[in-house]
Amino acid sequence: NLSEIATTGGGEIAYDQGVSGDLLFAGQQDYWTFEGRAGDRVTIAMNGINMDSYLSLRSSGGITLTQNDDVDGSGTLDARISDFVLPEDGTYTIVASSFRSNSYGPYRLQLFKAEDN
């Protein structure tokens, strides 16, 4: 069950939650934060409307841990970070933006945590 909140400019996001945002100008970056624990396996998906979505994940110290602009190199406009294992407990930041500086618009962002087997 995915809960949905609507906001723009970023904010907080939780596991198994979806948010709607809107990149209003070229070069805008929205920052979404969540609390993670070492060993959590996360998947982050960004689906942009008429834009080339770009995702990056930063540690609580601001270090970029991973990034993606194409789902599995498929050439789509959606971005997805799949099964990334968080290295430490802390507040992580998802940066939602556009890969191309001249494209922007509304998007949906989803955050999932893999269940432990």
C-alpha positions in Angstrom: 0.0 0.0 0.0 1.5 3.2 -1.2 0.5 6.4 0.7 0.5 9.5 -1.4 1.4 13.1 -0.5 1.6 16.1 -2.8 4.1 18.8 -2.3 6.7 20.6 -4.4 10.3 21.6 -3.7 11.0 18.4 -1.6 10.4 17.5 2.0 10.3 14.2 3.8 9.5 10.8 2.3 9.1 7.5 4.1 9.5 3.9 3.0 6.6 2.7 0.8 5.5 6.2 0.1 5.0 8.1 -3.1 5.2 11.9 -3.5 4.4 14.3 -6.4 6.6 17.2 -7.2 7.1 19.7 -9.9 10.4 21.0 -11.3 9.4 24.6 -12.3 12.6 25.8 -13.9 15.7 24.5 -15.6 18.3 23.3 -13.2 15.9 23.0 -10.2 16.7 20.2 -7.7 14.2 18.9 -5.2 15.5 17.3 -2.0 13.6 14.5 -0.3 14.9 13.1 3.0 14.3 9.8 4.8 15.6 8.0 7.8 17.5 4.8 6.8 19.4 2.1 8.7 22.6 0.3 7.8 21.8 -2.7 5.6 18.4 -1.4 4.4 17.9 -2.3 0.7 16.2 0.6 -1.0 14.7 1.2 -4.5 13.9 4.7 -5.6 11.8 5.4 -8.7 11.2 8.8 -10.5 8.8 9.1 -13.3 8.8 12.5 -14.9 6.3 14.0 -17.3 8.0 15.1 -20.5 11.4 15.3 -18.9 14.5 13.1 -18.5 14.4 12.2 -14.8 17.6 12.2 -12.9 18.1 10.7 -9.4 20.9 10.8 -6.9 21.2 9.5 -3.4 23.3 11.3 -0.8 24.5 10.2 2.6 23.8 12.2 5.8 27.3 13.7 5.2 26.3 15.0 1.8 28.3 12.4 -0.2 26.7 11.2 -3.4 26.4 7.4 -3.0 24.7 6.5 -6.3 22.8 8.1 -9.2 20.7 7.1 -12.2 19.1 8.7 -15.2 17.8 5.7 -17.2 16.0 2.7 -15.8 18.5 -0.2 -16.4 20.1 1.6 -19.3 16.8 1.2 -21.3 16.9 4.7 -22.7 13.6 5.7 -21.0 13.0 9.0 -19.5 12.4 7.5 -16.0 15.1 7.0 -13.4 15.5 4.2 -10.9 18.0 3.3 -8.3 17.4 -0.4 -7.6 18.3 -2.5 -4.5 20.9 -0.1 -3.1 22.2 -1.2 0.3 22.5 1.8 2.8 25.9 1.8 4.4 25.0 3.4 7.7 22.2 4.6 10.0 21.2 8.2 9.2 19.2 10.8 7.2 19.6 10.2 3.5 18.7 12.7 0.8 17.2 11.9 -2.6 17.9 14.6 -5.2 15.2 14.7 -7.9 16.2 16.7 -11.0 16.3 16.6 -14.7 19.2 15.1 -16.7 18.8 17.7 -19.4 19.1 21.3 -18.3 16.3 22.4 -20.6 13.6 19.9 -19.5 11.5 20.2 -16.4 8.0 19.5 -15.2 5.9 17.4 -12.8 7.1 14.0 -11.5 6.3 11.2 -9.2 8.8 9.8 -6.8 8.5 6.5 -4.9 10.7 5.0 -2.2 10.6 1.3 -1.3 12.5 -0.9 1.1 13.0 -4.6 0.3 11.5 -6.9 3.0 14.0 -9.1 4.7 13.6 -12.7 3.7 
